[in-house]
Amino acid sequence: MTKLRVAVSGVGSLGQHHARIAAASERTELVAVVDPSEVRGREIAEKFGTSWAASLVEVLPRVDAVQIAAPTGFHHAIGLQVLDAGKHVIMEKPLAASLVEGEALLKALAQARAANPNLVAAVGHLERFNPAVQALRRLGFKPRFAEAIRVSPFPMRSMEVDVIMDVMIHDLDLLLALWGKPVISVEAVGVPVLTKYADLVNARLKFEGGGFATVTASRVARKKERTLRAFGENAYASLDFAAQKLEILRLVESPEGPQVLPEVVDIVEGEPLKLELEAFYAACQSEAGDTVPWPDAFEAMRVADQVQKAVAKSLEELL
Ligand SMILES: NC(=O)c1ccc[n+]([C@@H]2O[C@H](COP(=O)([O-])OP(=O)(O)OC[C@H]3O[C@@H](n4cnc5c(N)ncnc54)[C@H](O)[C@@H]3O)[C@@H](O)[C@H]2O)c1
């Protein structure tokens, strides 16, 4: 099979892993890494046996697809550039820095798809590729209530965005995917602690057709925790993202009467980013590749925007 020629735009903390995976994949040829920082760009290019470019313009004619891992504020401009060139694209999360920019990207995608209906546009919501999440979704687990917790010590980065767009967005996307229904109301509280943006947020979501979720995201915690507990009909799921573990407890009838028994869930561990990118490459090569579509990521942004508005309102009351 002809290799997919890819470039990675932005090779910072996450982009270096995009470059590592693209360089190692049997499906791809890493044509270049693009980064305005020459020192960083050359360092990563050398490490993964490719070339560095300061700008995407010179690279675009030589690639089939671009992996965008530049800071969120650049997603809109780089995304438009890639679509304009008619290339496949995977954008890191969140899709864009604002709803206005997200809408503009969706519009540009519709135009690009009018010229090429097979154009792939994915978003890096990598928790969907976490093997424990995939196992939960394979079971067809339908939650009625869920509690998502994603907290960590202060990262000393991403200080230009709040914890909602940076961290909580992972769970918002995941919950929307699990429910398969839109969020119809949002309540939230949050506070800035170490930055001028909300560093700690708790939100309560109501889904169409019933069902609630509480979502907590914090970057001012003592220890890291990334978990999801979901409660469905006669069953309870407990998922640990980092450990890639899933436990299901189900109410079953037995000769001794009803019992709640644990179910063994087979999980083959894997690197979510690698699974996500391999699925993207496969989709670009017209094979079945389960990517996260841009409209899904926009929906997560829309809910994140509602959480931001609710937090702003709660802060007005506090101050
Ligand atoms: N999916 C995830 O779990 C996950 C995790 C971390 C970060 N991210 C996302 O990845 C993106 C990058 O985050 P990061 O933590 O790697 O940031 P970072 O600051 O560590 O790295 C960003 C890199 O992009 C480069 N850059 C700046 N402007 C650029 C431009 N116009 N074009 C190309 N490159 C440019 C910078 O020089 C830097 O090397 C963000 O959108 C973030 O939300 C996603």
The ligand as a Tripos MOL2 file, in Angstrom:
@<TRIPOS>MOLECULE
LIG
   44    48     1     0     0
SMALL
NO_CHARGES

@<TRIPOS>ATOM
      1 N1         -5.4220   15.0530   23.4080 N.am      1 LIG1
      2 C1         -4.8260   15.3500   24.5420 C.2       1 LIG1
      3 O1         -4.9150   14.6320   25.5220 O.2       1 LIG1
      4 C2         -3.9730   16.5900   24.6230 C.ar      1 LIG1
      5 C3         -2.9650   16.6810   25.6040 C.ar      1 LIG1
      6 C4         -2.1640   17.8220   25.6100 C.ar      1 LIG1
      7 C5         -2.3780   18.8380   24.6950 C.ar      1 LIG1
      8 N2         -3.3830   18.7110   23.7700 N.ar      1 LIG1
      9 C6         -3.6250   19.7800   22.7910 C.3       1 LIG1
     10 O2         -2.4920   19.8480   21.9300 O.3       1 LIG1
     11 C7         -2.2440   21.1950   21.5550 C.3       1 LIG1
     12 C8         -0.8010   21.5430   21.9130 C.3       1 LIG1
     13 O3         -0.6310   21.4280   23.2980 O.3       1 LIG1
     14 P1          0.8320   21.2030   23.9410 P.3       1 LIG1
     15 O4          0.6250   20.9640   25.3890 O.co2     1 LIG1
     16 O5          1.5950   20.2070   23.1460 O.co2     1 LIG1
     17 O6          1.4570   22.6680   23.7280 O.3       1 LIG1
     18 P2          2.9770   23.0910   23.7590 P.3       1 LIG1
     19 O7          2.9920   24.5250   24.0970 O.co2     1 LIG1
     20 O8          3.7850   22.1340   24.5880 O.co2     1 LIG1
     21 O9          3.4720   22.8970   22.2530 O.3       1 LIG1
     22 C9          2.9920   23.6550   21.1820 C.3       1 LIG1
     23 C10         4.0390   23.6530   20.0740 C.3       1 LIG1
     24 O10         3.4660   24.2970   18.9550 O.3       1 LIG1
     25 C11         4.4110   25.2250   18.4410 C.3       1 LIG1
     26 N3          3.6850   26.2830   17.7270 N.ar      1 LIG1
     27 C12         3.3430   27.5260   18.1800 C.ar      1 LIG1
     28 N4          2.7010   28.1940   17.1940 N.ar      1 LIG1
     29 C13         2.6320   27.3560   16.1410 C.ar      1 LIG1
     30 C14         2.1030   27.4820   14.8260 C.ar      1 LIG1
     31 N5          1.4780   28.6000   14.4280 N.pl3     1 LIG1
     32 N6          2.2240   26.4300   13.9850 N.ar      1 LIG1
     33 C15         2.8420   25.2900   14.3730 C.ar      1 LIG1
     34 N7          3.3670   25.1220   15.5980 N.ar      1 LIG1
     35 C16         3.2550   26.1470   16.4740 C.ar      1 LIG1
     36 C17         5.1970   25.7030   19.6410 C.3       1 LIG1
     37 O11         6.4650   26.2210   19.2520 O.3       1 LIG1
     38 C18         5.3260   24.4060   20.4400 C.3       1 LIG1
     39 O12         6.4580   23.6430   20.0530 O.3       1 LIG1
     40 C19        -3.3030   22.0410   22.2840 C.3       1 LIG1
     41 O13        -4.3720   22.2730   21.4150 O.3       1 LIG1
     42 C20        -3.7550   21.1490   23.4340 C.3       1 LIG1
     43 O14        -5.0860   21.3960   23.8350 O.3       1 LIG1
     44 C21        -4.1610   17.6210   23.7220 C.ar      1 LIG1
@<TRIPOS>BOND
     1     1     2 1
     2     2     3 2
     3     2     4 1
     4     4     5 ar
     5     4    44 ar
     6     5     6 ar
     7     6     7 ar
     8     7     8 ar
     9     8     9 1
    10     8    44 ar
    11     9    10 1
    12     9    42 1
    13    10    11 1
    14    11    12 1
    15    11    40 1
    16    12    13 1
    17    13    14 1
    18    14    15 2
    19    14    16 1
    20    14    17 1
    21    17    18 1
    22    18    19 2
    23    18    20 1
    24    18    21 1
    25    21    22 1
    26    22    23 1
    27    23    24 1
    28    23    38 1
    29    24    25 1
    30    25    26 1
    31    25    36 1
    32    26    27 ar
    33    26    35 ar
    34    27    28 ar
    35    28    29 ar
    36    29    30 ar
    37    29    35 ar
    38    30    31 1
    39    30    32 ar
    40    32    33 ar
    41    33    34 ar
    42    34    35 ar
    43    36    37 1
    44    36    38 1
    45    38    39 1
    46    40    41 1
    47    40    42 1
    48    42    43 1
@<TRIPOS>SUBSTRUCTURE
     1 LIG1         1 GROUP 0 **** ****
